[in-house]
Amino acid sequence: MARGLDHLVHVVRDLDAAGAFYQRLGFTVGARNRHPWGTHNRIVQLPGFFIELLTVGEPERIAPPEPGAISFGAFTRDFLARGEGLAMLVLEGKDAEADAEAFRRAGIGDFAPFRFEREGRTPDGRAVKLGFSLVFARDALAADICFFTCQQHYPENFWNLAFQAHRNGTTAIGAIVLVAENPSDHHIFLSAFSGVRDLHSTSAGVTVETPRGAIQAMDPAAFRLQYGVAALDGNAGARLAAAKFIVRDLAALRTLLTKTDIAASEHMGRLVIGPEVALGATLAFEAG
């Protein structure tokens, strides 16, 4: 079963400053939420997809990693020790047990589903119950990326059209980009993780067309050509480098970014905000 993009985790040092930055970009940003293992987040929703701004809020609550499990809090803490940026790629889960079994058969993970619940807030401030089951996968050649699927147990309490209205005109996620010295080395993992059998491969990279957005793995030269900024160092393995969003009106977005004093370059029909501005991430916008 093919799995669409569900969310992307942007790990930051200062959660409120990151929320303010995304608001200056023209996104609607949710309130602060707390996880029982010490991380805090704020959410930027699109239809069927969201950006999770994540930080360590209560380090004393982070549990050490255990055999056969991944410590969400410890991964976040250790990632932040190296810097801010895009840290976790998450696909939509429909059946956590089935995902776990599929990952075991494919040899990309042997983790039991991890279920948790937390309180959320509707746009009018009403408290609602949220629940998620996560199933982790591991790419041995991408130690700096945490991969998992996310099954929503109360989706009617999470997704909300009011949260998906953005003054920058963003309507959808287009692609998530990872950079690796040898993108083809990740072909087998990305196929097993996404459930997509037919991947598009070229000398510069690999593209997975999921039911919601694409995953693109490319080498540093191809990334610089496509986005006009230098890629993150991928010598130690693949790194998440960029998110590409679809907007209704690129000219209107350009005007907004000028008003909010956010530096963006125009490259290959896209507006691109580089990692020195976007808290370690490259954020790109194109009309669609």
C-alpha positions as CSV (number, residue, x, y, z in Angstrom):
1,M,0.0,0.0,0.0
2,A,1.5,3.3,-1.0
3,R,1.8,5.9,1.8
4,G,1.4,9.6,1.2
5,L,3.4,12.4,2.9
6,D,1.9,13.0,6.4
7,H,4.2,15.5,8.0
8,L,7.7,16.9,8.2
9,V,9.4,17.7,11.5
10,H,11.5,20.9,11.7
11,V,13.6,20.8,14.9
12,V,14.3,24.3,16.3
13,R,16.0,25.7,19.4
14,D,13.4,28.4,20.2
15,L,9.8,27.2,19.5
16,D,8.1,30.5,19.8
17,A,10.7,32.3,17.6
18,A,10.2,29.6,15.0
19,G,6.4,30.0,15.2
20,A,6.9,33.7,14.7
21,F,9.1,33.1,11.7
22,Y,6.5,30.8,10.0
23,Q,3.8,33.4,10.8
24,R,6.0,36.0,9.0
25,L,6.1,33.6,6.1
26,G,2.4,33.8,6.0
27,F,1.4,30.5,7.6
28,T,-1.2,30.0,10.3
29,V,0.7,28.5,13.3
30,G,-1.0,26.5,16.1
31,A,-0.5,27.0,19.8
32,R,2.2,25.2,21.8
33,N,1.6,21.5,22.6
34,R,3.5,19.3,25.1
35,H,4.5,15.6,24.8
36,P,5.0,13.4,27.9
37,W,8.6,12.7,26.9
38,G,9.8,16.3,27.0
39,T,9.4,17.7,23.6
40,H,7.0,20.6,22.7
41,N,5.6,21.4,19.3
42,R,3.6,23.9,17.2
43,I,1.7,22.8,14.0
44,V,1.3,24.3,10.6
45,Q,-1.5,22.4,8.8
46,L,-2.1,21.9,5.1
47,P,-4.8,19.6,3.6
48,G,-3.7,16.1,4.7
49,F,-0.2,17.3,5.7
50,F,1.5,19.4,8.4
51,I,4.8,20.9,9.4
52,E,5.7,20.1,13.0
53,L,7.9,22.7,14.7
54,L,9.6,20.8,17.5
55,T,11.9,21.6,20.3
56,V,13.1,20.1,23.6
57,G,10.9,21.8,26.3
58,E,11.5,19.6,29.3
59,P,14.9,17.8,28.9
60,E,14.5,16.1,32.3
61,R,11.6,14.1,30.9
62,I,13.6,12.6,28.0
63,A,13.9,8.8,28.3
64,P,17.1,7.1,27.2
65,P,16.9,4.9,24.1
66,E,16.0,1.2,24.8
67,P,16.7,-1.9,22.7
68,G,14.1,-2.3,20.0
69,A,12.8,1.3,20.5
70,I,13.5,4.8,19.3
71,S,13.4,7.6,21.9
72,F,11.7,10.5,20.1
73,G,12.9,12.9,22.7
74,A,16.5,11.7,22.6
75,F,16.7,11.9,18.9
76,T,15.4,15.5,19.0
77,R,17.9,16.5,21.7
78,D,20.8,14.9,19.8
79,F,19.8,16.4,16.5
80,L,19.6,19.9,18.1
81,A,23.2,19.4,19.5
82,R,24.3,19.4,15.8
83,G,22.0,22.3,14.8
84,E,18.5,23.2,13.7
85,G,16.8,21.8,10.6
86,L,14.6,19.2,9.0
87,A,14.9,16.0,11.1
88,M,12.0,13.6,10.6
89,L,10.1,12.4,7.5
90,V,6.7,11.0,8.3
91,L,4.3,9.1,6.0
92,E,0.6,8.5,6.5
93,G,-0.3,5.3,8.4
94,K,-3.6,3.6,8.0
95,D,-2.9,0.5,10.0
96,A,0.1,0.6,12.4
97,E,0.3,-3.1,12.9
98,A,0.4,-3.7,9.1
99,D,3.1,-1.1,8.7
100,A,5.2,-2.7,11.4
101,E,4.9,-6.1,9.8
102,A,5.7,-4.7,6.3
103,F,8.8,-2.9,7.7
104,R,9.9,-6.2,9.4
105,R,9.5,-8.1,6.1
106,A,11.4,-5.5,4.2
107,G,14.2,-5.4,6.8
108,I,13.9,-1.7,7.4
109,G,12.6,-1.8,11.0
110,D,11.7,-4.1,13.8
111,F,9.7,-1.8,16.1
112,A,6.4,-2.2,17.7
113,P,3.8,0.5,17.1
114,F,4.1,3.4,19.6
115,R,0.8,4.9,20.6
116,F,0.2,8.0,22.5
117,E,-2.5,10.6,23.2
118,R,-2.4,14.3,24.0
119,E,-4.8,17.2,24.3
120,G,-5.3,19.5,21.3
121,R,-7.1,22.8,20.8
122,T,-9.6,23.8,18.1
123,P,-9.3,27.3,16.6
124,D,-11.9,28.5,19.1
125,G,-9.9,27.2,22.0
126,R,-12.0,24.1,22.8
127,A,-10.0,21.1,24.2
128,V,-10.1,17.9,22.1
129,K,-8.5,14.4,22.4
130,L,-5.8,13.5,19.9
131,G,-4.3,10.1,19.4
132,F,-1.5,8.7,17.2
133,S,0.3,5.4,16.5
134,L,3.8,5.7,15.2
135,V,5.8,3.0,13.4
136,F,9.5,3.7,12.9
137,A,11.8,2.6,10.1
138,R,15.5,2.9,9.8
139,D,17.8,3.6,6.9
140,A,21.4,2.7,8.0
141,L,22.7,5.3,5.5
142,A,20.6,8.1,6.9
143,A,21.4,8.2,10.7
144,D,20.4,11.9,10.8
145,I,16.9,11.3,9.6
146,C,14.1,9.7,11.7
147,F,11.5,7.9,9.5
148,F,8.1,6.8,10.7
149,T,4.5,6.4,9.7
150,C,1.7,8.1,11.7
151,Q,-1.8,6.8,12.1
152,Q,-4.4,9.2,13.4
153,H,-7.0,7.8,15.8
154,Y,-9.2,10.9,16.1
155,P,-8.6,12.6,12.7
156,E,-11.8,14.6,13.1
157,N,-10.3,16.4,16.1
158,F,-7.0,17.1,14.4
159,W,-7.7,18.3,10.8
160,N,-9.4,21.7,10.7
161,L,-10.0,24.0,7.7
162,A,-9.5,27.1,9.8
163,F,-5.9,26.0,10.5
164,Q,-5.3,25.3,6.8
165,A,-6.0,28.9,5.6
166,H,-2.7,30.7,5.1
167,R,-2.3,34.3,3.9
168,N,0.8,33.2,1.8
169,G,-1.6,31.2,-0.4
170,T,0.0,27.8,0.3
171,T,-2.4,25.0,-0.7
172,A,-0.4,21.8,-0.7
173,I,3.0,20.1,-0.1
174,G,4.8,19.5,-3.3
175,A,7.9,17.5,-2.3
176,I,10.3,16.7,0.5
177,V,13.9,16.7,-0.6
178,L,16.8,14.7,0.9
179,V,20.4,15.0,-0.2
180,A,22.9,12.2,-0.4
181,E,26.2,11.6,-2.1
182,N,24.8,8.5,-3.8
183,P,21.0,8.8,-3.9
184,S,20.6,5.4,-5.6
185,D,21.9,3.8,-2.4
186,H,18.5,4.8,-0.8
187,H,16.3,3.4,-3.6
188,I,15.4,0.1,-1.8
189,F,14.7,1.8,1.5
190,L,12.5,4.6,0.1
191,S,10.5,2.0,-1.9
192,A,9.9,-0.1,1.1
193,F,9.1,2.8,3.4
194,S,6.7,4.5,1.0
195,G,5.2,1.3,-0.4
196,V,5.7,2.7,-3.9
197,R,7.3,0.1,-6.2
198,D,8.0,2.2,-9.3
199,L,10.5,4.9,-8.6
200,H,11.9,7.3,-11.1
201,S,15.7,7.2,-11.2
202,T,18.3,9.4,-13.0
203,S,22.0,9.9,-12.7
204,A,21.3,12.8,-10.3
205,G,18.7,11.2,-8.0
206,V,15.6,9.2,-7.2
207,T,12.0,10.4,-7.1
208,V,9.1,8.7,-5.2
209,E,5.7,9.9,-6.3
210,T,3.5,9.2,-3.3
211,P,-0.3,9.6,-3.1
212,R,0.4,13.1,-1.5
213,G,3.5,14.8,-2.7
214,A,6.9,13.5,-3.7
215,I,10.0,12.4,-1.9
216,Q,13.1,13.4,-3.9
217,A,16.6,12.1,-3.1
218,M,19.3,14.0,-5.0
219,D,23.1,14.6,-4.9
220,P,24.5,17.9,-3.7
221,A,25.2,19.2,-7.3
222,A,21.6,18.5,-8.4
223,F,20.3,20.1,-5.2
224,R,22.3,23.3,-5.9
225,L,21.1,23.3,-9.5
226,Q,17.4,22.9,-8.5
227,Y,17.3,25.2,-5.5
228,G,20.3,27.6,-5.9
229,V,21.6,27.0,-2.4
230,A,24.4,24.8,-1.2
231,A,23.4,21.4,0.1
232,L,24.0,20.2,3.6
233,D,27.0,18.0,4.1
234,G,25.8,14.5,3.1
235,N,29.1,12.7,3.5
236,A,27.9,11.1,6.8
237,G,24.7,10.0,5.1
238,A,21.5,11.4,3.7
239,R,20.1,14.6,5.2
240,L,16.7,16.2,4.9
241,A,17.3,19.4,3.1
242,A,14.2,21.1,1.7
243,A,10.4,21.3,1.6
244,K,8.7,22.5,-1.6
245,F,5.2,24.0,-1.2
246,I,2.5,24.8,-3.8
247,V,1.0,28.3,-3.7
248,R,-1.8,30.0,-5.6
249,D,0.0,33.2,-6.5
250,L,3.8,33.5,-6.5
251,A,3.7,37.2,-7.1
252,A,1.5,37.7,-4.1
253,L,3.9,35.7,-2.0
254,R,6.8,37.7,-3.2
255,T,5.0,40.9,-2.1
256,L,4.3,39.4,1.3
257,L,7.9,38.3,1.9
258,T,9.1,41.8,1.0
259,K,6.7,43.3,3.6
260,T,7.8,40.9,6.3
261,D,11.5,41.4,5.5
262,I,12.2,37.7,4.7
263,A,15.0,37.3,2.2
264,A,14.1,35.0,-0.7
265,S,15.8,34.3,-4.0
266,E,14.1,33.4,-7.3
267,H,15.4,30.3,-8.9
268,M,13.9,28.1,-11.6
269,G,10.4,29.5,-11.2
270,R,10.5,29.1,-7.4
271,L,10.9,31.4,-4.4
272,V,13.6,29.9,-2.2
273,I,14.4,30.7,1.4
274,G,17.8,29.3,2.3
275,P,18.9,27.5,5.5
276,E,20.7,30.6,6.9
277,V,17.3,32.3,7.1
278,A,14.9,29.4,7.5
279,L,16.4,27.9,10.7
280,G,18.5,25.3,9.0
281,A,16.0,24.3,6.3
282,T,15.5,25.3,2.7
283,L,11.8,26.3,2.0
284,A,10.8,26.6,-1.6
285,F,7.5,27.8,-3.1
286,E,6.2,27.4,-6.6
287,A,2.9,28.1,-8.3
288,G,0.5,25.3,-9.0
